[in-house]
Amino acid sequence: MTSHTESNWVVLKFGGTSVSSVSNWKNVAGVVKARLVEGLHPVIVHSALSGITDRLEQLLAKALTGEWEPVMDQIERRHLDLARDLGIHIDAEFDRHFTDLRRSAEGIHLIGEVSDRLRARVMANGELMATRIGAAFLQAEGIDVQWLDARTLLHAEVRPGATERANYLSATCNFEPDTAFQQRLASGGNALITQGFIASDAHGDTVLLGRGGSDTSGSYFAAKLGARRLEIWTDVPGMFTSNPKSVSNRAAAQVARLRRGTGNRQQRRQGPAPALHPAGQAVRNPADRARHAAARARRHGRHRDGRRRRRAREGRLHQERHHAAFARDAGHVAPGGFPGRCLCRVQDHGLSIDLVSTSETSVTVSLDPAANSLDSRALETLVTALAKLCRVEVIGPCAAVSLVGRSIRATLHRRGDALELFEEQRIYLVTQAANDLNITFVVDEEQGDRLVRRLHDVIVWNAPSDHVLGPTWEQIHGLGPVIPAGGPPWWQDHRDELQRIAHEQGSAYVYHRASSELAARQLLAIRGVDRIFYAMKANPHPELLRIFAGLGLSFECVSRGECEHVMKVAGNRSVPHPVHAEFRPAQRIRVGARAGRQPDDRQPLRAA
């Protein structure tokens, strides 16, 4: 067999956002052409158009009540609009998917239920329709591409004990290198395009690989082909300290992105916030043996500034939705092996345990709904089985909040300020990864987003300068001033401008807006401090006062002139921020009172 370093296969996986617009499809075509120029044989694996998987879920739900037609119209319109914008024609084969969806919805309404088998078949249409559009566009771009049905290529494994629901909605496939598989695909076009997320079982029925399963599909194809590399393309430019969509107002910072094909293997594979979807990690071991690298890249392939960055030691925050199950032995002393028997019962029901904590008489586990296709029926069945051994309590929905970084145990003594944030939380489970790459807390789901935002403020914004951190999400997208968080001193990047000012003016005080805002945010993130005051005597420059007022700082004034200056410069933005009056002649108190300020009450008031 050809060695993997000499393999000319490359698997390109694109997410839903990356295949949902004309500009993004032009980027896809550019990537494919570039790989062909390299002499590689690209296999394109991509998801349904963004939002279509959710629409298909809605279609199934609305079909039960007979109100499915508006949702179906939205699904049709979305695909037809994209095809029109790409300048391609929808043929009868494509139209068959619309017909199949309509017939499925009508059937669901008639019988009043949705089987797991039918659900899988309906959901697969998202990827099937999107890849047909993609294949037609790439052909129009002059690329010799062949469309393949992933259900004829990937076949689900038989899993003893797995529920019917898990088999249909969260299947797994064999991924060992396959010479016959490679020869079959080699007979196709110069490029191949197929679907993520879907496969087939031994009976030929459609099965799904679980939410986010397109990453898993890409890994399966790369492993079976012995590909030189797997490239996972996304519209997010690299790795961030947290999900930018949930902490964008706190400016999630960009962190190290691994060089393609290099870096510590365990660090690339660590969870629970991996480069690959969690389900894809099971494929990574043979994929690593096959020596293909996973590259999580932006549409344009590199960092915005073109640099390669080193790995981060700590600082990624991640949140996932979970259910937790708590099992306690009915007696004071459990017989030997009690935790093992509980875990075996979970495994016998085909469920995957994400996190676990045990003692002699109790076991707490978390089950990831995305990995297990959990529903109330599956949970009830598990509880019934566990109840024969012990008392059982189901807790959920929960959020698993993780702090991810290398050598996480060695940093715990520096994380006291972060751990204090959990004082007000009800914690159901705490685990620390055996590979020393993350520590995870399971809390109530409703607290997850808020907790991540507060942790981000404490850990990232209060961190010492660190060359690993890059620009924030806001800065990359032009929503804020560009300064690398924890980067070199600002004046180094503005050397020429500062020299010009010195030459023109002889001497001057120069202030950097982004650095001032960063310092203010770091102070505002400090836990246990009710209010942050800016001392007017430090610098009364009008622009600085407007910046700090806008961020929410209060002002410490010691004279009537300072009070009036704040009111004049900051205007209404300064009204909510009390002014501390250190000296209190009655006239000055009246000045502050008219502005809505209250003097510090720790000292007695004296008349002027």
C-alpha positions in Angstrom: 0.0 0.0 0.0 1.2 3.5 -0.7 2.6 5.2 2.4 0.4 8.0 3.8 3.2 10.5 3.4 3.1 9.8 -0.4 -0.7 9.6 -0.6 -2.3 12.1 -2.9 -5.6 12.1 -1.2 -6.7 15.2 0.7 -10.1 15.5 2.4 -11.7 19.0 2.6 -14.5 19.4 5.0 -16.7 22.5 4.9 -19.3 23.5 7.4 -22.8 24.8 6.6 -21.9 28.5 6.7 -19.0 27.9 4.3 -21.4 26.5 1.6 -24.3 28.9 2.0 -23.4 31.9 -0.2 -21.9 32.7 -3.6 -18.7 34.2 -2.1 -18.1 31.2 0.1 -18.6 28.8 -2.8 -16.1 30.8 -4.8 -13.7 30.3 -1.9 -14.4 26.5 -1.9 -13.7 26.4 -5.7 -10.5 28.2 -5.1 -9.4 25.8 -2.5 -10.2 22.8 -4.6 -8.3 24.2 -7.6 -5.3 24.9 -5.4 -5.2 21.3 -4.2 -5.5 20.0 -7.8 -2.5 22.3 -8.7 -0.6 20.6 -5.9 -1.2 17.3 -7.5 -3.6 16.1 -4.9 -6.9 14.3 -5.3 -9.5 16.2 -3.2 -12.5 14.7 -1.6 -15.0 17.4 -0.5 -17.2 16.6 2.4 -19.7 19.2 3.5 -22.7 19.9 5.6 -26.2 21.1 4.9 -26.7 24.8 4.3 -26.6 26.7 7.5 -29.9 26.5 9.3 -31.4 23.8 7.2 -30.9 21.0 9.7 -32.9 23.0 12.2 -35.6 23.6 9.5 -35.8 19.9 8.9 -36.3 19.3 12.6 -39.1 21.9 12.5 -40.6 20.2 9.5 -40.9 16.9 11.4 -42.4 18.6 14.4 -44.9 20.6 12.3 -45.9 17.6 10.3 -47.4 16.1 13.4 -49.9 18.9 13.5 -50.3 19.3 9.8 -48.7 22.8 9.7 -45.6 21.8 7.8 -46.1 23.5 4.5 -44.7 27.0 5.4 -41.5 25.3 6.7 -41.2 23.2 3.6 -41.6 26.4 1.5 -38.7 28.0 3.4 -36.5 24.9 2.8 -37.3 24.9 -0.9 -36.8 28.7 -1.3 -33.4 28.6 0.5 -32.0 26.0 -1.9 -33.6 27.5 -5.1 -32.3 31.0 -4.2 -28.8 29.7 -3.7 -28.9 27.8 -7.0 -30.1 30.9 -8.8 -27.4 33.1 -7.3 -24.8 30.5 -8.3 -26.2 30.4 -11.8 -26.9 26.7 -11.9 -30.0 24.8 -13.0 -32.0 22.5 -10.7 -32.6 19.2 -12.4 -35.3 16.5 -11.8 -32.9 14.5 -9.6 -32.7 17.4 -7.2 -36.4 18.0 -7.3 -36.9 14.5 -6.1 -35.7 15.5 -2.7 -38.4 18.1 -2.4 -41.0 15.5 -3.4 -39.6 13.0 -0.8 -39.8 15.6 2.0 -43.4 16.5 1.2 -44.5 12.9 1.1 -42.8 12.2 4.4 -44.5 15.2 6.0 -47.9 14.0 4.7 -47.2 10.5 6.0 -46.2 11.7 9.4 -49.4 13.8 9.7 -51.5 10.7 8.7 -50.0 8.3 11.2 -49.3 10.8 14.0 -45.7 9.8 14.8 -42.1 10.1 13.6 -40.0 6.9 13.8 -36.3 7.2 14.2 -35.8 5.5 10.8 -37.9 8.1 9.1 -36.3 10.9 11.0 -32.9 9.9 9.8 -34.1 9.7 6.2 -35.7 13.1 6.3 -32.7 14.8 8.0 -30.3 13.3 5.4 -31.9 15.4 2.7 -30.1 18.6 3.9 -26.7 17.2 3.0 -27.9 15.5 -0.1 -29.4 18.7 -1.5 -26.5 20.9 -0.6 -23.9 18.6 -2.2 -25.9 18.4 -5.4 -25.9 22.2 -5.6 -22.1 22.2 -4.8 -21.3 19.6 -7.4 -23.2 21.5 -10.1 -21.4 24.8 -9.2 -17.9 23.2 -9.2 -18.6 21.7 -12.6 -19.6 25.1 -13.9 -16.3 26.4 -12.6 -14.5 23.9 -14.8 -13.6 21.4 -12.1 -14.0 17.7 -13.0 -16.0 16.7 -10.0 -18.1 13.6 -9.3 -21.0 13.5 -6.8 -21.1 10.5 -4.5 -23.7 9.3 -2.1 -22.0 8.8 1.3 -24.5 6.1 2.2 -22.9 3.9 -0.4 -19.4 4.6 1.1 -19.8 4.6 4.9 -21.5 1.7 6.7 -22.6 1.7 10.3 -21.1 -0.8 12.8 -23.3 -3.1 14.8 -23.0 -2.0 18.5 -24.2 -4.5 21.0 -26.6 -3.0 23.5 -27.2 0.2 21.4 -30.8 1.4 21.3 -32.7 1.6 18.0 -32.7 5.3 18.3 -28.9 5.4 18.8 -28.3 3.1 15.8 -30.3 5.4 13.5 -29.4 8.9 14.9 -25.9 8.4 16.4 -24.2 5.7 14.4 -20.5 4.9 14.2 -18.7 3.4 11.2 -15.5 1.4 10.6 -12.6 3.6 9.7 -9.6 1.4 9.1 -7.6 2.1 5.9 -9.3 0.3 3.0 -7.5 -0.5 -0.2 -10.7 -1.4 -2.1 -12.3 1.8 -0.9 -9.4 3.8 -2.2 -9.5 2.1 -5.6 -13.2 2.7 -5.9 -12.8 6.4 -5.3 -9.7 6.7 -7.5 -11.9 5.7 -10.5 -14.0 8.8 -10.1 -13.3 12.4 -11.3 -10.3 14.6 -10.4 -12.3 15.8 -7.4 -15.1 14.0 -5.5 -17.9 15.6 -3.5 -20.0 13.8 -0.9 -22.0 14.4 2.3 -21.1 14.6 5.9 -23.4 13.5 8.7 -24.9 10.5 6.9 -24.2 6.8 6.3 -26.2 3.5 5.9 -26.7 0.4 8.0 -26.6 -3.3 7.0 -30.2 -3.1 5.8 -29.5 -0.2 3.5 -31.4 2.3 5.7 -30.1 5.8 6.2 -28.4 6.5 9.5 -27.0 9.7 11.0 -23.7 10.3 12.7 -25.1 12.7 15.3 -25.1 16.5 15.5 -21.8 17.8 14.2 -21.2 14.5 12.5 -19.8 16.1 9.3 -16.5 16.4 11.2 -16.7 12.7 11.9 -17.5 11.9 8.3 -14.4 13.9 7.2 -12.3 11.9 9.6 -13.8 8.6 8.4 -13.0 9.4 4.8 -9.5 10.5 5.6 -8.7 7.4 7.7 -10.1 5.0 5.1 -8.3 6.7 2.3 -5.0 7.0 4.2 -5.2 10.6 3.2 -2.2 12.9 3.4 -4.2 15.3 5.5 -7.7 16.3 6.5 -8.6 20.0 6.3 -11.6 21.2 8.3 -12.6 24.6 7.0 -14.7 27.1 8.9 -15.6 30.8 8.9 -14.1 31.2 12.4 -10.5 32.5 12.1 -8.7 30.0 14.3 -9.1 29.1 18.0 -10.5 31.6 20.5 -10.4 31.8 24.3 -14.1 31.1 24.2 -17.1 31.0 21.9 -17.1 34.5 20.3 -20.8 34.4 19.9 -21.5 34.1 23.6 -18.7 36.4 24.9 -18.4 38.8 22.0 -19.2 41.7 24.2 -16.2 40.6 26.4 -14.0 40.4 23.3 -13.0 36.7 23.1 -9.3 36.7 22.2 -7.7 34.6 19.5 -5.2 32.0 20.8 -2.6 29.7 19.2 -3.5 27.8 16.1 -1.5 24.7 15.6 0.7 24.4 12.5 -0.6 22.1 10.0 0.7 18.6 10.6 2.8 19.6 13.6 2.3 20.0 17.3 1.6 17.8 20.3 -0.7 15.0 19.4 -2.5 14.9 22.7 -3.0 18.7 22.6 -4.6 18.4 19.2 -6.9 15.7 20.4 -7.8 17.2 23.7 -11.5 17.9 24.7 -14.1 18.9 25.5 -13.5 21.8 23.2 -11.7 20.1 20.3 -10.8 21.2 16.8 -12.8 18.2 15.6 -16.4 17.6 16.7 -16.2 15.4 19.8 -17.6 12.4 17.9 -14.7 12.7 15.5 -12.1 12.2 18.2 -12.7 8.4 18.1 -11.3 8.5 14.6 -8.3 10.5 15.5 -6.1 7.7 16.7 -6.0 5.7 13.4 -6.0 9.0 11.6 -2.9 10.0 13.5 -1.4 6.6 12.7 -2.2 7.3 9.1 -0.2 10.6 9.6 -2.8 12.9 8.2 -3.2 16.2 10.0 -6.3 18.0 10.9 -6.2 21.7 10.0 -8.9 23.9 11.3 -8.7 26.8 8.9 -10.6 29.9 7.9 -12.0 30.2 4.5 -8.8 31.9 3.4 -6.6 29.4 5.2 -4.5 31.3 7.7 -4.6 33.9 10.5 -5.7 37.3 9.4 -2.1 38.5 9.7 -0.6 35.4 8.1 1.4 34.4 11.2 1.6 31.0 12.8 1.2 31.1 16.6 2.5 28.9 19.3 0.2 26.8 21.5 -1.5 28.3 24.5 -0.7 27.0 28.0 -4.2 27.8 29.4 -7.2 29.9 28.9 -9.8 28.3 26.6 -13.4 28.2 28.0 -16.0 25.9 26.6 -19.6 25.1 27.4 -21.7 22.1 26.3 -25.2 20.9 27.1 -25.5 17.7 29.2 -27.7 15.6 31.3 -26.4 14.3 34.6 -27.4 11.1 36.4 -26.7 10.6 40.1 -26.8 7.0 41.5 -26.5 6.2 45.2 -26.5 2.8 46.8 -29.5 2.3 49.1 -27.3 1.1 51.9 -24.6 2.8 53.9 -21.9 0.6 52.5 -22.1 -0.6 48.9 -20.9 -4.0 47.9 -17.6 -4.1 46.0 -17.7 -3.1 42.4 -20.8 -0.9 42.8 -19.5 1.9 40.6 -18.5 -0.5 37.9 -21.9 -2.2 37.8 -23.6 1.2 37.4 -21.3 2.2 34.5 -21.9 -1.2 32.9 -25.7 -0.6 33.0 -25.2 2.7 31.1 -23.0 1.0 28.5 -25.5 -1.9 28.1 -28.1 0.7 27.0 -25.8 2.0 24.2 -25.1 5.3 25.9 -21.8 7.1 26.0 -20.6 8.6 29.2 -18.9 12.0 28.9 -17.9 12.8 32.5 -17.8 10.6 35.5 -17.2 10.9 39.3 -17.4 8.0 41.7 -17.1 7.0 45.3 -17.7 3.8 47.2 -21.4 4.4 47.4 -22.3 6.8 44.6 -21.7 7.5 41.0 -22.4 10.7 39.0 -22.1 10.7 35.2 -22.9 13.2 32.5 -24.4 12.1 29.2 -24.0 14.3 26.1 -27.3 14.5 24.2 -25.5 15.1 20.9 -23.5 11.9 21.3 -26.3 9.8 22.6 -29.5 10.9 20.8 -31.0 11.3 24.3 -34.8 11.6 24.7 -37.1 11.1 27.7 -37.8 7.5 26.6 -34.0 6.6 26.6 -33.6 8.3 30.0 -36.6 6.5 31.5 -35.3 3.1 30.3 -31.9 3.8 31.8 -33.3 4.9 35.2 -35.5 1.8 35.3 -32.4 -0.4 34.8 -30.3 1.5 37.4 -33.1 1.5 39.9 -32.6 -2.2 40.4 -29.2 -1.4 41.8 -29.6 1.9 43.6 -31.5 5.1 44.0 -31.3 7.3 40.9 -31.8 11.0 40.3 -31.7 12.6 36.8 -30.4 16.2 36.8 -30.8 18.4 33.8 -30.5 20.0 31.5 -27.0 21.0 32.7 -24.1 22.9 31.2 -20.5 21.5 31.3 -18.2 24.5 31.6 -14.5 23.6 31.0 -11.3 25.4 31.5 -8.9 24.0 28.8 -5.2 24.3 28.6 -1.9 22.4 28.8 -0.7 21.2 32.3 -3.9 22.5 33.8 -3.1 20.9 37.3 0.0 23.1 37.5 -2.1 26.3 37.2 -4.8 25.6 39.8 -3.0 27.6 42.5 -3.3 30.6 40.2 -6.9 30.1 39.5 -8.3 31.0 42.9 -10.0 34.1 41.5 -11.8 32.0 38.9 -12.8 29.3 41.2 -14.4 31.9 43.5 -17.0 32.4 40.8 -18.4 29.0 41.5 -19.3 30.0 45.1 -22.8 30.9 44.0 -23.3 27.9 41.7 -24.8 24.5 42.4 -22.1 22.2 41.1 -23.2 18.7 40.3 -19.9 17.3 39.0 -16.3 18.3 38.9 -13.8 16.3 36.8 -10.2 16.9 35.8 -9.0 15.1 32.6 -6.5 12.4 33.1 -4.4 13.9 30.3 -4.1 17.1 32.3 -5.7 19.2 29.6 -8.9 20.4 31.2 -11.0 20.8 34.3 -14.8 20.7 33.9 -17.7 21.8 36.1 -21.3 20.7 35.5 -23.8 23.3 36.6 -27.4 24.3 35.8 -27.7 25.1 32.1 -29.3 28.5 32.7 -26.1 29.6 34.5 -23.7 28.3 31.7 -23.5 31.4 29.5 -23.3 33.9 32.4 -20.6 31.8 34.1 -18.5 31.5 31.0 -18.6 35.3 30.4 -17.5 36.0 34.0 -14.8 33.4 33.9 -13.5 34.9 30.6 -13.3 38.3 32.2 -11.4 37.0 35.2 -9.0 34.6 33.4 -8.4 36.2 30.1 -8.6 39.9 30.7 -6.8 39.7 34.0 -4.0 37.5 32.6 -0.5 38.7 32.5 0.8 39.7 29.1 1.0 36.6 27.0 2.4 36.5 23.4 0.1 33.5 22.8 -3.0 35.7 22.7 -3.8 37.5 19.5 -6.5 40.0 18.4 -10.0 39.7 19.7 -13.0 38.7 17.7 -14.2 42.3 17.7 -10.9 43.6 16.4 -10.7 41.0 13.6 -14.1 42.0 12.4 -13.5 45.7 12.7 -15.7 46.1 15.7 -12.9 47.4 18.0 -9.4 48.8 17.9 -6.7 46.3 16.8 -4.3 45.6 19.6 -3.1 42.0 20.4 -4.3 41.1 23.9 -1.2 40.6 25.9 1.0 41.5 23.0 4.0 43.8 22.9 3.7 47.4 24.4 1.6 49.5 22.1 4.3 52.1 21.6 6.5 49.6 19.8 4.0 49.3 17.0 3.6 53.1 16.9 7.3 54.0 16.9 7.3 56.0 13.7 4.2 58.0 14.6 5.6 58.8 18.1 8.9 59.9 16.6 6.9 62.2 14.3 5.0 63.7 17.2 8.2 64.3 19.1 9.8 66.0 16.1 6.9 68.3 15.5 6.0 69.2 19.1 9.2 68.6 21.1 7.4 67.0 23.9 3.9 65.7 24.4 1.7 63.3 26.5 0.4 60.6 24.3 -2.3 58.1 25.3 -3.4 54.9 23.5 -7.1 54.4 23.4 -7.1 50.5 23.1 -4.6 50.2 26.0 -6.7 52.5 28.2 -9.9 50.5 27.4 -8.1 47.2 28.1 -6.9 48.5 31.5 -10.4 49.7 32.4 -12.0 46.4 31.4 -9.5 44.4 33.5 -10.4 46.6 36.5 -14.1 46.2 35.9 -13.8 42.4 35.9 -12.4 42.2 39.4 -14.7 40.2 41.6 -15.6 41.6 45.0 -15.3 45.3 44.1 -18.6 47.2 43.7 -17.4 50.2 41.9 -14.2 51.4 40.1 -13.3 55.1 40.4 -11.1 57.0 38.1 -9.1 59.7 39.8 -9.6 63.0 38.0 -6.2 64.2 39.3 -4.6 61.5 37.3 -5.5 62.9 33.9 -8.6 65.1 33.1 -8.2 64.8 29.3 -11.7 65.0 27.9 -11.3 62.0 25.5 -10.1 59.8 28.3 -13.0 60.8 30.5 -15.5 60.0 27.7 -13.9 56.6 27.2 -14.1 55.7 30.8 -17.6 57.0 31.3 -18.7 54.9 28.3 -17.2 51.8 29.9 -18.9 52.4 33.2 -16.2 53.8 35.5 -17.1 56.2 38.2 -15.1 59.4 38.9 -13.3 60.7 42.0 -13.5 64.4 42.2 -11.9 66.7 44.9 -13.1 70.1 43.7 -16.0 71.9 42.2 -14.0 72.4 39.0 -13.4 68.7 38.6 -17.1 67.9 39.1 -18.1 70.5 36.5 -15.5 69.2 34.1 -16.8 65.7 34.3 -20.4 66.8 33.8 -19.4 69.0 30.8 -17.2 66.4 29.1 -19.0 63.1 29.8 -22.5 64.6 29.8 -25.4 62.1 30.4 -23.1 59.1 30.4 -21.5 60.3 33.6 -24.8 60.7 35.5 -25.0 57.1 36.7 -21.5 57.2 38.1 -21.2 58.8 41.6 -18.6 61.4 42.2 -16.5 61.0 45.4 -16.0 64.3 47.1 -13.0 64.2 49.4 -13.4 67.8 50.6 -16.9 69.0 51.3 -17.7 72.7 51.6 -21.4 73.0 51.3 -21.3 74.8 47.9 -19.4 71.8 46.4 -21.8 69.3 47.9 -24.6 71.2 46.2 -22.7 71.1 42.9 -22.4 67.3 43.2 -26.1 66.9 44.3 -27.4 68.8 41.3 -25.5 66.3 39.1 -27.1 63.4 41.0 -23.9 62.6 43.0 -23.7 61.4 46.5 -20.7 62.2 48.7 -18.8 59.5 50.5 -20.6 58.9 53.8 -17.6 57.7 55.7 -16.6 61.2 56.8 -18.9 63.7 58.7 -20.2 66.6 56.6 -19.2 70.1 57.6 -20.8 73.4 56.6 -18.5 75.7 54.6 
